[in-house]
Structures are given as C-alpha cells and as structure tokens.
Amino acid sequence: MASTTEKPAVGVLDVGSFSARLVVLEPGGTPLDPALSHQTRLRLDRELDPAGRLTERGIAAVTAAVSAGMTMAAKHGVTDVYPLATSSIRDARNAREVVHRIAAETGVELRFLSGRREAELAYLGARRWYGAGAGPLLVLDIGGGTVELAAGRGERAAFARSLRLGARSMTRDWLPVEPVSGERAAALREHALEEVTEALGDVLPEIADHRVVGCSKVLRQLARLAGDRPGKARELRLEDLRAWIPRLAALPSARRAELPGISRVRARQALAGAIVAEALLTVSGGRVAICPWSTRDGLLLTLLDRLGGSPARGGRRVA
C-alpha cells in the first residue's frame, strides 16, 4: 500500500489483552490479504490491580498502542478506522476513565461492542469464510472475558448469545493458584457445563443439524495441542480435548508454554479455556471445525459492505 491512497478503505484497530492490531481492507479485499496490517504487543493481563482496575502502566501502554496504530493508518491515508476495545478494557473497573484518558491523549475514543453484537459478527466472519454451501452454522468463540455463541442458516445469525465464561476471567475466578487442584478444576467443569447447557438448551433441537465452527485463538491452540498441524484442515474433538485437561492441570504455566500450540502469553489461561471448550463441545456434538475469521473480521467485512464493495469470501472448500 502506498503512502497515500485514493481508494476508500476501512480499518479496525482491535485493542485486546495481548496486542493492538490495525487491519485495513480496500474494496474487493479480504482479511486474508489486508491492504495494511500493524501490531503493537500488549500484556494487559498483567496490568489489572486487585480491585480490577487497569493500572497506570497499562493505560500508558494502551495509549501508546492506539497512537501508533492510528498514526500508521493516517500515514497510509486511511481515515475510516473503528477503534475497538475488547473485554480486557471493557471489563476493567475503571473502563470509563481509561477511555476518557486515551481520548484526551490521542483524540481517539475507544468503542465497545455488546456481547451479542460480537457473537453476530463472529457468525458473519465464519459464514463469509465457509460460504452458503456450508449449510447452517453454530459458531463458538472463546475470548478472554466472554464466550460468544451464534447460529443461523443464512448470512445473518438467527441466534446470538454471550456468556461470562472467558478463559481469562475463569482463570482469575476459579483457578487463581497453581498447581490447580482436582477439586477446583472439577468445580469449573461443572459450572461451565451448567452455563452452556442453560444457554443452548432451548435451541438445541433447532441447531442439531448445524455445522459447529470455532473462531478463536483459544480453540485454534487447543486444536493444535490435540494433534492438529498447521496447513491442514483443523478440527478439535471432544475425546482428544478431555485427554489433555488433566495434563494441563498438572503442569505450571511455564511448562504448558512448551506444549504444541500453547503460546507463552496464553499458557496460564490454557486450562480454563480447555474446560470451557469441553463444555461447549459436550453440548454441541463433540467436534468443532476451526475457522480463521472471527469478530474483528466480521466487523471489517461489515464496514467494507457499507462502502458498497462486494461481500468478501474466504474461498474455502467445505468438505
């Protein structure tokens, strides 16, 4: 992409717990081949005080990341950028103060999406990736603070729900101490299964024929851990996942980070993510296909649609 552009373009600056990533699309583009991508690393998981407030150092880090991302966008002539803040900021006790201070420093007011809207956008991203030929979809997205569920037969989700079962929050609330005791892990497994069963119970007959799709880094990493390999069709199966849960519980975070697919920054959350994934797969049918497009991609494609560009497709062949 040249230093300036005459083409309209849209971007999303996605500020999460581990990074602030700017992705820009031009009409006809797709998230597979963005016109511009820029990332600043963050560790907001380390910047919450005991009261759940984002620390001064955390606020400064987000401010610098937002400034860097928006400066990069402006340098390339991109002015239509959606500054999206995820649950790592949204759930902080001082979220309003954080947003106000960042706006005062950078001129950018971070925006939040409701859990339901995140679920709808994750569904749209998955639908565009697989296409109409995939048939009805049930989309699962395990984030840091919440889990998003969405289902439908067409372009838009007919069902969308958000649960407070995110890997980061479940680690904080249920598994705060390592090594994790069998009792604590069992308690979280029971809680997660109850929450997912209640959320999906009333719609299970309607979604029994839906293809189950997972669109999150948590599920991608678990699929790799359970034996999948990059470059191949990815799938996570319940029986493989269950075999790994006691192994993850027995390992400290540093050892988990040595396992295939488990990144160092997400190692501490890996056990809670696996337990929540187990509940989701137990209720939804036992296996989930891994999709690379999620909420951010759904938001980008929605913004691109508003420019009048043709709907981008992943071009993936459905088995």
C-alpha positions in Angstrom: 0.0 0.0 0.0 1.4 3.4 -1.0 1.9 6.3 1.4 -1.4 7.7 0.4 -4.4 6.1 -1.3 -7.2 7.5 -3.5 -9.3 4.3 -2.9 -11.7 4.2 0.0 -10.6 1.9 2.7 -11.8 0.7 6.1 -9.9 -0.4 9.1 -10.3 -1.9 12.6 -7.9 -1.1 15.4 -8.5 -4.1 17.7 -7.2 -3.5 21.2 -7.1 -6.7 23.2 -5.3 -8.1 26.1 -2.2 -9.2 24.2 -2.0 -6.8 21.3 -3.5 -3.8 19.5 -3.8 -4.7 15.8 -4.7 -2.5 13.0 -6.1 -4.2 9.9 -7.2 -2.3 6.8 -9.2 -3.5 3.8 -9.8 -1.9 0.5 -13.0 -2.7 -1.7 -12.7 -6.2 -3.0 -10.2 -7.2 -0.3 -10.5 -9.8 2.3 -8.9 -10.3 5.8 -6.7 -13.0 4.2 -4.9 -10.3 2.2 -5.3 -6.9 4.0 -4.0 -3.7 2.5 -2.3 -2.8 5.7 -1.6 -4.6 9.0 0.2 -3.3 12.0 0.5 -4.7 15.5 1.7 -3.4 18.9 2.2 -6.0 21.6 0.4 -5.6 25.0 0.2 -7.5 28.3 -2.9 -6.1 29.8 -3.5 -9.4 31.6 -0.6 -8.3 33.9 -1.9 -4.8 34.4 -5.0 -5.2 36.5 -4.8 -4.4 40.1 -6.5 -6.4 42.9 -9.6 -4.2 42.5 -9.8 -5.0 38.8 -8.7 -1.6 37.7 -6.3 -1.1 34.8 -3.0 0.2 36.2 -1.3 3.5 35.1 1.3 1.4 33.3 -1.5 -0.4 31.5 -3.2 2.8 30.5 0.0 4.2 29.2 0.7 1.1 27.1 -2.8 1.2 25.6 -2.4 4.9 24.9 0.9 4.3 23.1 -0.5 1.4 21.1 -3.6 3.4 20.0 -1.4 6.3 19.0 0.9 4.0 17.0 -1.9 2.3 15.2 -3.8 5.4 14.2 -0.6 7.1 13.2 0.2 4.2 10.9 -3.4 4.4 9.4 -3.1 8.2 8.8 0.4 7.7 7.2 -1.3 5.5 4.6 -4.2 7.8 4.0 -6.8 5.7 5.9 -9.2 7.8 7.9 -12.1 5.3 8.4 -10.9 3.3 11.4 -13.1 1.6 14.0 -11.2 1.7 17.4 -12.5 -1.5 19.0 -11.7 -2.2 22.7 -12.3 -5.8 23.8 -13.2 -7.2 27.2 -9.7 -6.6 28.6 -10.6 -2.9 28.8 -14.4 -3.1 28.8 -14.4 -5.2 32.0 -11.9 -3.1 33.9 -13.4 -1.3 36.9 -12.1 2.0 35.6 -13.0 1.4 31.9 -14.7 4.8 31.6 -11.7 6.6 33.0 -9.4 4.6 30.6 -11.4 5.5 27.6 -11.6 9.2 28.6 -7.8 9.4 29.2 -6.9 7.7 26.0 -9.3 10.0 24.1 -7.7 13.1 25.8 -4.2 11.9 24.8 -4.8 10.6 21.3 -8.1 12.1 20.1 -9.4 8.5 19.7 -12.4 7.3 21.7 -12.3 3.5 22.0 -15.6 1.8 21.3 -17.1 -1.3 22.8 -19.4 -3.9 21.3 -22.1 -5.8 23.2 -21.5 -9.5 23.7 -24.5 -10.2 21.4 -23.0 -8.0 18.7 -19.6 -9.7 19.0 -21.4 -13.1 18.5 -23.2 -11.8 15.5 -20.0 -10.5 13.9 -18.2 -13.8 14.7 -21.0 -15.6 12.9 -20.7 -13.3 9.9 -17.0 -13.9 9.7 -17.5 -17.6 9.8 -20.3 -17.5 7.2 -18.2 -15.5 4.8 -15.3 -17.9 5.3 -17.3 -21.1 4.6 -19.9 -19.7 2.2 -23.5 -20.6 1.8 -22.5 -24.1 0.7 -21.6 -25.0 4.3 -25.2 -25.0 5.3 -26.4 -23.9 8.8 -23.7 -23.0 11.3 -23.3 -22.9 15.0 -20.3 -20.5 15.8 -18.4 -20.7 19.1 -15.9 -18.1 20.2 -14.0 -18.3 23.5 -12.5 -14.9 24.4 -10.7 -13.7 27.4 -13.8 -12.3 29.2 -16.7 -13.9 27.5 -17.8 -16.7 25.2 -19.9 -15.9 22.2 -22.4 -18.3 20.6 -24.3 -17.7 17.4 -26.3 -19.8 14.9 -28.1 -19.4 11.7 -28.9 -20.7 8.2 -28.2 -17.6 6.2 -26.0 -14.6 6.1 -27.1 -13.3 9.5 -27.3 -15.1 12.8 -30.8 -16.0 14.0 -29.5 -16.7 17.5 -26.7 -14.9 19.3 -25.7 -15.0 23.0 -22.8 -14.1 25.2 -21.7 -15.9 28.4 -19.3 -14.8 31.0 -17.1 -17.8 30.6 -13.9 -16.3 29.1 -10.6 -18.1 29.6 -9.0 -15.1 31.4 -11.9 -14.5 33.7 -12.4 -18.2 34.5 -8.7 -18.5 35.4 -8.9 -15.5 37.7 -12.2 -16.5 39.4 -11.8 -20.3 39.5 -8.2 -21.3 39.0 -6.1 -18.5 40.6 -3.5 -20.7 42.2 -1.0 -23.2 40.6 -0.8 -26.1 40.8 -4.6 -26.4 40.2 -6.3 -28.9 42.5 -8.6 -31.6 41.1 -11.4 -30.1 43.2 -11.0 -26.6 41.6 -10.8 -28.0 38.1 -13.9 -30.2 38.7 -15.9 -27.2 40.1 -15.1 -25.2 37.0 -16.1 -28.1 34.7 -19.4 -28.4 36.5 -20.0 -24.6 36.3 -19.1 -24.3 32.7 -21.3 -27.2 31.6 -24.3 -25.8 33.6 -23.9 -22.4 31.9 -23.5 -23.7 28.4 -26.4 -26.2 28.8 -28.7 -23.4 30.0 -27.6 -21.1 27.2 -28.1 -23.7 24.4 -30.8 -25.9 25.9 -33.8 -24.2 24.5 -32.4 -24.0 20.9 -30.7 -27.5 20.7 -33.5 -29.1 18.7 -33.3 -26.3 16.1 -29.5 -26.4 15.7 -29.0 -30.2 15.8 -28.1 -30.2 12.1 -25.7 -27.2 12.3 -22.1 -27.4 11.4 -20.1 -26.4 14.5 -17.4 -23.9 13.9 -14.9 -22.3 16.3 -13.4 -18.9 15.7 -11.0 -18.1 18.5 -7.3 -18.3 19.3 -8.2 -20.5 22.3 -9.8 -23.1 20.1 -7.1 -22.9 17.5 -4.4 -23.5 20.1 -6.3 -26.4 21.6 -6.8 -28.0 18.2 -3.0 -27.8 17.6 -2.4 -29.2 21.1 -4.7 -32.1 20.5 -2.8 -33.2 17.4 -3.7 -30.9 14.6 -1.0 -29.4 12.4 -0.7 -26.1 10.6 -1.7 -26.2 7.0 -4.2 -29.0 7.4 -7.9 -28.9 7.9 -8.3 -28.1 11.6 -10.7 -29.8 13.9 -11.0 -30.2 17.7 -12.6 -33.4 19.0 -14.1 -33.8 22.5 -12.3 -37.1 23.3 -8.9 -35.6 22.4 -9.6 -32.4 24.5 -10.7 -34.5 27.5 -7.4 -36.4 27.5 -5.5 -33.1 27.7 -7.4 -31.4 30.6 -5.8 -33.4 33.4 -2.4 -33.0 31.8 -2.8 -29.2 31.6 -4.0 -29.1 35.2 -0.9 -30.9 36.4 1.5 -28.5 34.7 2.5 -25.0 35.7 2.1 -22.2 33.1 5.8 -22.3 32.1 5.6 -26.0 31.3 2.3 -25.5 29.4 4.0 -23.0 27.1 6.3 -25.8 26.0 3.4 -27.8 24.5 2.5 -27.7 20.8 0.1 -24.8 20.0 0.2 -23.2 23.5 1.7 -19.7 23.4 3.6 -18.3 26.3 1.3 -15.4 26.8 -1.8 -17.6 26.9 -0.4 -20.5 28.8 -1.9 -19.6 32.2 -5.4 -19.4 30.6 -5.0 -22.7 28.7 -6.6 -24.9 31.3 -9.7 -22.7 31.8 -10.0 -22.4 28.0 -9.9 -26.2 27.6 -12.5 -26.7 30.3 -14.9 -24.2 28.7 -14.2 -25.7 25.3 -15.1 -29.1 26.8 -18.4 -27.8 28.0 -19.2 -26.3 24.6 -18.3 -29.5 22.7 -20.2 -31.7 25.1 -23.4 -29.8 24.5 -22.9 -29.1 20.7 -22.0 -32.5 19.4 -18.4 -33.4 20.2 -16.3 -31.8 17.5 -15.7 -28.3 16.1 -14.1 -27.1 12.9 -11.6 -24.3 13.3 -12.3 -21.1 11.3 -9.6 -18.3 11.0 -12.2 -15.5 10.7 -13.9 -14.1 13.8 -15.4 -10.9 15.3 -12.7 -8.5 14.0 -13.1 -9.9 10.5 -16.8 -9.8 10.7 -16.6 -6.1 11.7 -14.2 -5.4 8.8 -16.4 -7.1 6.3 -19.5 -5.2 7.6 -17.6 -1.9 7.3 -16.5 -2.9 3.8 -20.1 -3.8 2.8 -21.1 -0.2 3.7 -18.6 1.1 1.2 -20.5 -0.8 -1.5 -17.8 -3.4 -2.0 -18.9 -6.9 -2.9 -19.1 -9.4 0.0 -15.6 -10.9 0.6 -15.4 -14.7 0.7 -12.8 -16.9 2.2 -13.0 -19.2 -0.7 -12.7 -22.3 1.5 -14.0 -25.6 0.1 -16.3 -27.3 2.5 -15.7 -31.0 2.9 
